[in-house]
Amino acid sequence: MRMQRDEVIPILDFGSQYAQLIARRVREKGVYSELVRPDISVGELKKLNPKGIILSGGPSSVYEPNAPKCDPKIFDLGVPILGICYGMQLGAQILGGQVKPAKAREYGRAKLTVTQDDPLVRGLPQETTVWMSHGDQVHDLPSEFIALATTPTCPYAAAKHRSGQFYGVQFHPEVTHTPRGEQLFQNFLYEICKCSGLWTMGNFVEETTRRVREQVGTGKVICGLSGGVDSSVVAALLHKAIGDQLHCIFVDNGLLRKNERQLVESTFRDHFKIHLITSDAADQFLRELKGVNDPQQKRKIIGKEFIEVFKHEAKSIEGAAYLAQGTLYPDVIESGHGYAGTAANIKLHHNVGGLPEELGFELVEPLRELFKDEVRKVGEALGLPESLVWRHPFPGPGLAVRVIGDITAERLRVLRDADEIVLEELIAANLYRKTAQVFAVLLPIGTVGVMGDARSYDSVIAIRAVESQDFMTADWARIPFDVLATMSNRIINEVRGVNRVVYDISSKPPATIEWE
């Protein structure tokens, strides 16, 4: 069930690779936004009670026979509409303009010149840099339109309908390559749509706790804690809402980072006083993983064992009827069921698999409207420690996909010790919050080295460090050489069984962030 919002900006998604980014930019300005189907009916839009509407970009050409369209009646709703790239072209076409292939396709940075004072471009310098990505553009602007800005090859880089109901920009204000793009969103939301900025994480916490109480009543809720950001925020949020009705299960599968179990237990059992069951299942997982080298097989085994352990522990919580999951808004969108509040047949959290069906639980998903950065803000608002709220992502299968090849207790020990040193030195250099993900990988090879006066034949540790905004793409992080040197020296000197450290300088794509 979606929450009712006093201020909503629906974004009609025409297939833009930046659609989620548009939604995040709007939310960063304090206004709730959600992605909807491009063919959403006017009736469905009215139910959302929008303060304004945004038409996203997209890969199609508006004059193609099967190009996605919106209902022209949305222009009669009486709310401001902003078209971005394809959205501008579609809006201009519907309102009497003509769209043709551009003489020169623009891709990359361009110089925008503001030619007309208007609320949409107010506060922008007369000349600024924007990011272009288009092969078509509006030609022969109708008399009802006013040009607001140009680029050297695009005479109508920004324009508006004289009624003030439709605005269009040919560039992408949502990307970081358009440095003043946030000003344009600010202007559209507050100067044109007259929004009040009601979307705050404080308001979200208050509204969500009330909604959870209504959903579960006096029932018990089980939450699978992994120690990651999402499940931790879910647990803290539910505990605020229903207190002792929450029961958390933490499965120690033996594939965790060093001191992970102690962190989870001290945070949730000792600090928050949450009912916490810790299942010590390390021997069971390692027994099933013995001799398994294929990463996909590792994942399947870990998922199967997790469900068995979780089911066993859940049976000890008498009367539990609800299962909490850390589903986020991108999960809902990617499932294809997140648009316009449609039924939520979403992909399941990697840790709980098919548990809702197997155990007959009703799902509680308090974070399903949030992006990852918003989840972190909720965690801060709930008083979770900064070290937990801002921790780097950790794969569902744990260290099983960072120990390349066979998994043994000894190889896990080597990786844990090396990984701890990497993170310690990263934090000491004040680089943890400046990087997206940093970790150690244990390679399945030995190399010759000299330790003291003796020849050694020991393991190799690879250090992986990336920078990323969305984790769909990533670039290798330029960690200073002196920091890498300290990491390497400490690992070789302090971790028994390692005589060589290498640094991964691959970007995603073509490489992935994790090695397996």
For each residue, the residues with C-beta under 8 A, 3 or more apart:
1: 211 215
2: 341 369
3: 207 208 211 369
4:
5: 8 32 48 49 198 199
6: 49 196 198
7: 31 32 51 195 196 197 198 199
8: 5 32 33 34 48 49 50 51
9: 26 31 32 33 50 51 52 53 54 189 193 195
10: 33 34 35 36 40 45 48 50 53 54 340
11: 19 22 23 26 33 34 35 36 53 54 55 56
12: 36 37 38 40 53 54 55 56 70 87
13: 16 19 35 36 37 38 56 58 339
14: 38 55 56 57 58 60 68 86 87 90
15: 19 38 56 58 59 60 68
16: 13 19 22 56 57 58 59 84 85 86
17:
18: 21 22 56 57 172 174 175
19: 11 13 15 16 22 23 35 56 57
20: 23 24 35 330 333 371 470
21: 18 24 25 174 175 470
22: 11 16 18 19 25 26 33 54 56 84 174
23: 11 19 20 26 27 33 34 35 329 371
24: 20 21 27 28 174 371 373
25: 21 22 28 29 173 174 181 182 185
26: 9 11 22 23 29 31 32 33 54 185 189
27: 23 24 30 31 32 33 199 371 374
28: 24 25 182
29: 25 26 182 185 186 189 190 195 197
30: 27 195 197 198 199 200
31: 7 9 26 27 51 189 193 195 197 198 199
32: 5 7 8 9 26 27 198 199
33: 8 9 10 11 22 23 26 27 54
34: 8 10 11 23 48 329 338 340 369
35: 10 11 13 19 20 23 333 338 339
36: 10 11 12 13 40 44 45 48 339 340
37: 12 13 40 339 340
38: 12 13 14 15 68 69 70
39: 68 69 70 71
40: 10 12 36 37 44 45 70 71 339 340
41: 44 45 71
42: 45 46 71 73 74 76 77
43: 46 47
44: 36 40 41 47 48 340
45: 10 36 40 41 42 48 50 53 74 77
46: 42 43 49 77
47: 43 44
48: 5 8 10 34 36 44 45 340
49: 5 6 8 46
50: 8 9 10 45 53 77 79
51: 7 8 9 31 79 189 193 194 195
52: 9 79 80 81 82 188 189 192 193 195
53: 9 10 11 12 45 50 74 77 79 80 81 82
54: 9 10 11 12 22 26 33 81 82 83 84 87
55: 11 12 14 70 81 82 83 84 86 87 88 90 91
56: 11 12 13 14 15 16 18 19 22 84 85 86 87
57: 14 16 18 19 84 85 86 87 133 172
58: 13 14 15 16 68 85 86 87
59: 15 16 86
60: 14 15 64 66 67 68 86
61: 64 67 99 101 135 136
62: 67 86 89 90 93 99 136
63: 67 93 99 100 136
64: 60 61 67
65:
66: 60
67: 60 61 62 63 64
68: 14 15 38 39 58 60
69: 38 39 90
70: 12 38 39 40 55 74 90 94
71: 39 40 41 42 74
72: 75 94
73: 42 76 77
74: 42 45 53 70 71 77 81
75: 72 81 91 94 95 165 166
76: 42 73
77: 42 45 46 50 53 73 74
78: 165
79: 50 51 52 53 165 193
80: 52 53 164 165 166 167 188 192 193
81: 52 53 54 55 74 75 91 165 166 167
82: 52 53 54 55 87 120 167 168 169 188
83: 54 55 86 87 88 89 90 91 92 166 167 168 169
84: 16 22 54 55 56 57 87 88 168 169 172 173 174
85: 16 56 57 58 88 89 133 134 169 170 171 172
86: 14 16 55 56 57 58 59 60 62 83 89 90 134
87: 12 14 54 55 56 57 58 82 83 84 90 91 168
88: 55 83 84 85 91 92 138 159 168 169 170
89: 62 83 85 86 92 93 99 136 137 138 168
90: 14 55 62 69 70 83 86 87 93 94
91: 55 75 81 83 87 88 94 95 166 168
92: 83 88 89 95 96 97 99 138 141 142 145 159 168
93: 62 63 89 90 97 98 99
94: 70 72 75 90 91
95: 75 91 92 142 144 145 161 166
96: 92 142 144
97: 92 93 138 139 140 141 142 145
98: 93 138 139 140
99: 61 62 63 89 92 93 136 137 138 139
100: 63 136 137 139
101: 61 135 136
102: 105 106 134 135 136 137 153 154
103: 153
104: 153
105: 102 134 135
106: 102 110 132 133 134 151 153 154
107: 132 133 134
108: 131 132 133
109: 129 130 131 132 177
110: 106 129 130 131 132 151 152 153 154 157 171
111: 127 128 129 130 151 152
112: 124 127 128 129 130 149 150 151 157 158 171
113: 126 127 149 150 151
114: 121 124 125 126 127 128 148 149 158
115: 147 148 149 150
116: 121 146 147 148 149
117: 121 122
118: 121 122 146 148 160
119: 122 187 191 192
120: 82 148 158 160 167 169 184 187 188 191 192
121: 114 116 117 118 124 148 149 158 184 187
122: 117 118 119 187 191
123: 183 186 187
124: 112 114 121 128 180 183 184
125: 114 128 180
126: 113 114
127: 111 112 113 114
128: 111 112 114 124 125 179 180
129: 109 110 111 112 177 178 179 180
130: 109 110 111 112 151 157 171 172 173 177 178 181
131: 108 109 110 171 172 175 177 178
132: 106 107 108 109 110 151 154 170 171 172
133: 57 85 106 107 108 172
134: 85 86 102 105 106 107 137 170
135: 61 101 102 105
136: 61 62 63 89 99 100 101 102
137: 89 99 100 102 134 154 156 170
138: 88 89 92 97 98 99 141 156 159 168 170
139: 97 98 99 100
140: 97 98
141: 92 97 138 145 147 156 159
142: 92 95 96 97 145
143:
144: 95 96 161 162 163
145: 92 95 97 141 142 156 159 160 161 162
146: 116 118 159 160 161 162
147: 115 116 141 150 155 156 158 159
148: 114 115 116 118 120 121 158 159 160
149: 112 113 114 115 116 121 157 158 169
150: 112 113 115 147 154 155 156 157
151: 106 110 111 112 113 130 132 154 157 170 171
152: 110 111
153: 102 103 104 106 110
154: 102 106 110 132 137 150 151 157 170
155: 147 150
156: 137 138 141 145 147 150 159 168 170
157: 110 112 130 149 150 151 154 169 170 171
158: 112 114 120 121 147 148 149 167 168 169 170 171
159: 88 92 138 141 145 146 147 148 156 167 168
160: 118 120 145 146 148 164 166 167 168
161: 95 144 145 146 164 165 166 167
162: 144 145 146
163: 144 166
164: 80 160 161 192
165: 75 78 79 80 81 161
166: 75 80 81 83 91 95 160 161 163
167: 80 81 82 83 120 158 159 160 161 188 192
168: 82 83 84 87 88 89 91 92 138 156 158 159 160
169: 82 83 84 85 88 120 149 157 158 173 184
170: 85 88 132 134 137 138 151 154 156 157 158
171: 85 110 112 130 131 132 151 157 158 178
172: 18 57 84 85 130 131 132 133 175 177 178 181
173: 25 84 130 169 178 180 181 182 184 185
174: 18 21 22 24 25 84 178 181 185
175: 18 21 131 172 178 181
176: 179 469
177: 109 129 130 131 172
178: 129 130 131 171 172 173 174 175 181
179: 128 129 176
180: 124 125 128 129 173 183 184
181: 25 130 172 173 174 175 178 184 185
182: 25 28 29 173 185 186
183: 123 124 180 186 187
184: 120 121 124 169 173 180 181 187 188
185: 25 26 29 173 174 181 182 188 189
186: 29 123 182 183 189 190 191
187: 119 120 121 122 123 183 184 190 191 192
188: 52 80 82 120 167 184 185 191 192 193
189: 9 26 29 31 51 52 185 186 192 193 195
190: 29 186 187 193 194 195 197
191: 119 120 122 186 187 188 194
192: 52 80 119 120 164 167 187 188 189
193: 9 31 51 52 79 80 188 189 190
194: 51 190 191
195: 7 9 29 30 31 51 52 189 190 198
196: 6 7
197: 7 29 30 31 190 200
198: 5 6 7 30 31 32 195 203
199: 5 7 27 30 31 32 203 204
200: 30 197 203 204
201: 204 205 374 377 378 380 381
202: 205 206 381
203: 198 199 200 206 207
204: 199 200 201 207 208 369 370 374 378
205: 201 202 208 209 237 240 378 381 382
206: 202 203 209 210
207: 3 203 204 210 211
208: 3 204 205 211 212 237 241 366
209: 205 206 212 213 237 240 241
210: 206 207 213 214 241
211: 1 3 207 208 214 215 366
212: 208 209 215 216 237 238 241 242 364 366
213: 209 210 216 217 241 242
214: 210 211 217
215: 1 211 212 322 364
216: 212 213 219 221 242 245 321 322 364
217: 213 214
218: 245
219: 216 245 319 320 321 322
220: 245 246 247 317 319 320 321 322
221: 216 238 242 245 246 247 320 322 323 324 364
222: 247 248 249 314 317 320 322 323 324 361
223: 231 234 235 238 246 247 248 249 323 324
224: 231 248 249 250 251 310 323 324 325 349 351 352
225: 231 232 235 248 249 250 264 268 276
226: 231 250 351 394 396
227: 231 232 250 256 260 263 264 388 394
228: 231 232 326 391 393 394
229: 232 233 372 375 376 379 388 389 390 391 393
230: 233 234 326 328 349 367 375
231: 223 224 225 226 227 228 234 235 326 351
232: 225 227 228 229 235 236 267 268 379 384 388 389
233: 229 230 236 237 326 367 375 376 378 379 382 384 389
234: 223 230 231 237 238 324 325 326 366 367
235: 223 225 231 232 238 239 246 248 268 272 274 324
236: 232 233 239 240 272 379 382 383 384
237: 205 208 209 212 233 234 240 241 366 367 378 382
238: 212 221 223 234 235 241 242 246 324 364 366
239: 235 236 242 243 246 272 274
240: 205 209 236 237 382
241: 208 209 210 212 213 237 238 366
242: 212 213 216 221 238 239 245 246
243: 239 246
244: 275
245: 216 218 219 220 221 242
246: 220 221 223 235 238 239 242 243 274 275 324
247: 220 221 222 223 275 276 277 317 320
248: 222 223 224 225 235 268 274 275 276 277
249: 222 223 224 225 276 277 279 310 313 314
250: 224 225 226 227 261 264 265 268 276 277 278 279
251: 224 279 281 306 309 310 313
252: 256 261 278 279 280 281 282
253: 256 281 282 285 302 305 306 309 398
254: 281 282 283 285 286 409 412
255: 282 285 302 397 398 399 400 407 412
256: 227 252 253 260 261 398 399
257: 260 394 398 399 416 419 420
258: 416 417 419 420
259: 262 263 420
260: 227 256 257 263 264
261: 250 252 256 264 265 278
262: 259 265 266
263: 227 259 260 266 267 388
264: 225 227 250 260 261 267 268 276 278
265: 250 261 262 268 269 270 276 278
266: 262 263 269 270 271
267: 232 263 264 270 271 272 384 385 388
268: 225 232 235 248 250 264 265 271 272 274 276
269: 265 266 272 273 274 276
270: 265 266 267 273
271: 266 267 268
272: 235 236 239 267 268 269
273: 269 270
274: 235 239 246 248 268 269
275: 244 246 247 248
276: 225 247 248 249 250 264 265 268 269
277: 247 248 249 250 313 316 317
278: 250 252 261 264 265
279: 249 250 251 252 309 310 312 313
280: 252
281: 251 252 253 254 284 285 305 309
282: 252 253 254 255 285 286
283: 254 286 287
284: 281 287 288 305 309
285: 253 254 255 281 282 288 289 301 302 305
286: 254 282 283 289 290 407 408 409
287: 283 284 290
288: 284 285 292 301 305
289: 285 286 292 298 301 302 400 407
290: 286 287 406 407 408
291: 406
292: 288 289 297 298 301 406 407
293: 297 405 406 444
294: 297 298
295: 298 299 401 516
296: 299 300
297: 292 293 294 300 301
298: 289 292 294 295 301 302 397 400 401 407 516
299: 295 296 302 303 396 397 400 401
300: 296 297 303 304
301: 285 288 289 292 297 298 304 305
302: 253 255 285 289 298 299 305 306 396 397 398 400
303: 299 300 306 307 350 353
304: 300 301 307 308
305: 253 281 284 285 288 301 302 308 309
306: 251 253 302 303 309 310 351 352 353
307: 303 304 310 311 352 353 354 355 358
308: 304 305 311 312
309: 251 253 279 281 284 305 306 312 313
310: 224 249 251 279 306 307 313 314 352 355
311: 307 308 314 315 355 358 359
312: 279 308 309 315 316
313: 249 251 277 279 309 310 316 317
314: 222 249 310 311 317 320 355 359
315: 311 312
316: 277 312 313
317: 220 222 247 277 313 314 320
318:
319: 219 220
320: 219 220 221 222 247 314 317 361
321: 216 219 220 361 362
322: 215 216 219 220 221 222 361 362 363 364
323: 221 222 223 224 352 355 356 359 361 362 363 364
324: 221 222 223 224 234 235 238 246 363 364 365 366
325: 224 234 348 349 352 363 364 365
326: 228 230 231 233 234 349 365 367 375
327: 331 332 346 349 365 367 368
328: 230 331 332 367 368 370 371 372 375
329: 23 34 332 333 338 368 369 370 371
330: 20 333 334 371 372
331: 327 328 334 335 346 347 368
332: 327 328 329 335 337 338 344 346 368
333: 20 35 329 330 336 338 339
334: 330 331 338 347
335: 331 332 338 344 345 346 347
336: 333 339
337: 332 342 343 344 345 346
338: 34 35 329 332 333 334 335 342 344 346
339: 13 35 36 37 40 333 336 342
340: 10 34 36 37 40 44 48
341: 2
342: 337 338 339
343: 337
344: 332 335 337 338 365 368
345: 335 337
346: 327 331 332 335 337 338 365 368
347: 331 334 335
348: 325 352 353 354 355 356
349: 224 230 325 326 327 352
350: 303 353 396
351: 224 226 231 306 396
352: 224 306 307 310 323 325 348 349 355 356
353: 303 306 307 348 350
354: 307 348 357 358
355: 307 310 311 314 323 348 352 358 359 361
356: 323 348 352 359 360 361 362 363
357: 354 360
358: 307 311 354 355
359: 311 314 323 355 356
360: 356 357
361: 222 320 321 322 323 355 356
362: 321 322 323 356
363: 322 323 324 325 356
364: 212 215 216 221 238 322 323 324 325
365: 324 325 326 327 344 346 368
366: 208 211 212 234 237 238 241 324
367: 230 233 234 237 326 327 328 370 375 378
368: 327 328 329 331 332 344 346 365
369: 2 3 34 204 329
370: 204 328 329 367 374 375 378
371: 20 23 24 27 328 329 330 374 375
372: 229 328 330 375 376
373: 24 376 377
374: 27 201 204 370 371 377 378
375: 229 230 233 326 328 367 370 371 372 378 379
376: 229 233 372 373 379 380 389 390
377: 201 373 374 380 381
378: 201 204 205 233 237 367 370 374 375 381 382
379: 229 232 233 236 375 376 382 384 388 389
380: 201 376 377 383 384 386 389
381: 201 202 205 377 378
382: 205 233 236 237 240 378 379
383: 236 380
384: 232 233 236 267 379 380 388 389
385: 267 388 389
386: 380 389 390
387: 390 391
388: 227 229 232 263 267 379 384 385 391
389: 229 232 233 376 379 380 384 385 386
390: 229 376 386 387 432 433
391: 228 229 387 388 394
392: 432 435 436 437 438 439
393: 228 229 436 437 471
394: 226 227 228 257 391 398
395: 398 401 402 514
396: 226 299 302 350 351
397: 255 298 299 302 400 401
398: 253 255 256 257 302 394 395 401 402
399: 255 256 257 402 403 412 415 416 419
400: 255 289 298 299 302 397 403 407
401: 295 298 299 395 397 398 514 515 516
402: 395 398 399 415 419 439 440 441 442 514 515 516
403: 399 400 406 407 411 412 415 442
404: 441 442 443 444 515 516
405: 293 444
406: 290 291 292 293 403 411 444
407: 255 286 289 290 292 298 400 403 411 412
408: 286 290 411 412
409: 254 286 412 413
410: 413 414 497
411: 403 406 407 408 414 415 442 459
412: 254 255 399 403 407 408 409 415 416
413: 409 410 416 417
414: 410 411 417 418 442 459 461 495 496 497 498
415: 399 402 403 411 412 418 419 440 441 442 461
416: 257 258 399 412 413 419 420
417: 258 413 414 420 421 491 494 495
418: 414 415 421 422 440 442 461 491 495 498
419: 257 258 399 402 415 416 422 423 439 440
420: 257 258 259 416 417 423 424
421: 417 418 424 425 440 487 490 491 494 495
422: 418 419 425 426 438 439 440 463 487 491
423: 419 420 426 427 432 438 439
424: 420 421 427 428
425: 421 422 428 429 483 486 487 490
426: 422 423 429 431 432 435 438 465 479 483 487
427: 423 424 430 431 432
428: 424 425
429: 425 426 480 483
430: 427 433 434
431: 426 427 434 435 438 477 479 483
432: 390 392 423 426 427 435 438
433: 390 430
434: 430 431 467
435: 392 426 431 432 438 465 466 467 477 479
436: 392 393 466 467 468 469 471 474 477
437: 392 393 464 465 466 468 471 474 513
438: 392 422 423 426 431 432 435 463 464 465 466 477 479
439: 392 402 419 422 423 463 464
440: 402 415 418 419 421 422 461 462 463 464 491
441: 402 404 415 461 462 463 464 504 515
442: 402 403 404 411 414 415 418 459 460 461
443: 404 459 460 461 462
444: 293 404 405 406
445: 459 460
446: 457 458 459 460
447: 457 458 460 499 500
448: 455 456 457 499
449: 455 456 457 458 499 500
450: 453 454 455 456
451: 454 456 458 499
452:
453: 450
454: 450 451
455: 448 449 450
456: 448 449 450 451 499
457: 446 447 448 449 499
458: 446 447 449 451 497 498 499 500
459: 411 414 442 443 445 446 497 498 499 500
460: 442 443 445 446 447 498 499 500 501 502
461: 414 415 418 440 441 442 443 491 495 498 500 501 502
462: 440 441 443 501 502 503 504 515
463: 422 438 439 440 441 479 484 487 501 502 503 504
464: 437 438 439 440 441 504 513 514 515
465: 426 435 437 438 476 477 479 503 504
466: 435 436 437 438 474 475 476 477 507 508 513
467: 434 435 436 474 475 476 477
468: 436 437 471 472 473 474 475 508 513
469: 176 436
470: 20 21 473
471: 393 436 437 468 474 513
472: 468
473: 468 470 507 508 509
474: 436 437 466 467 468 471 507 508 513
475: 466 467 468 507 508
476: 465 466 467 504 505 506 507
477: 431 435 436 438 465 466 467
478:
479: 426 431 435 438 463 465 483 484 503
480: 429 483 484
481: 484 485
482: 485 486
483: 425 426 429 431 479 480 486 487
484: 463 479 480 481 487 488 503
485: 481 482 488 489
486: 425 482 483 489 490
487: 421 422 425 426 463 483 484 490 491 501
488: 484 485 491 492 501
489: 485 486 492 493
490: 421 425 486 487 493 494
491: 417 418 421 422 440 461 487 488 494 495 498 501
492: 488 489 495 498 499 500 501
493: 489 490
494: 417 421 490 491
495: 414 417 418 421 461 491 492 498
496: 414
497: 410 414 458 459
498: 414 418 458 459 460 461 491 492 495 501
499: 447 448 449 451 456 457 458 459 460 492
500: 447 449 458 459 460 461 492
501: 460 461 462 463 487 488 491 492 498
502: 460 461 462 463
503: 462 463 465 479 484
504: 441 462 463 464 465 476 511
505: 476
506: 476 510 511
507: 466 473 474 475 476 510 511
508: 466 468 473 474 475 511 512 513
509: 473
510: 506 507
511: 504 506 507 508
512: 508 515
513: 437 464 466 468 471 474 508
514: 395 401 402 464
515: 401 402 404 441 462 464 512
516: 295 298 401 402 404
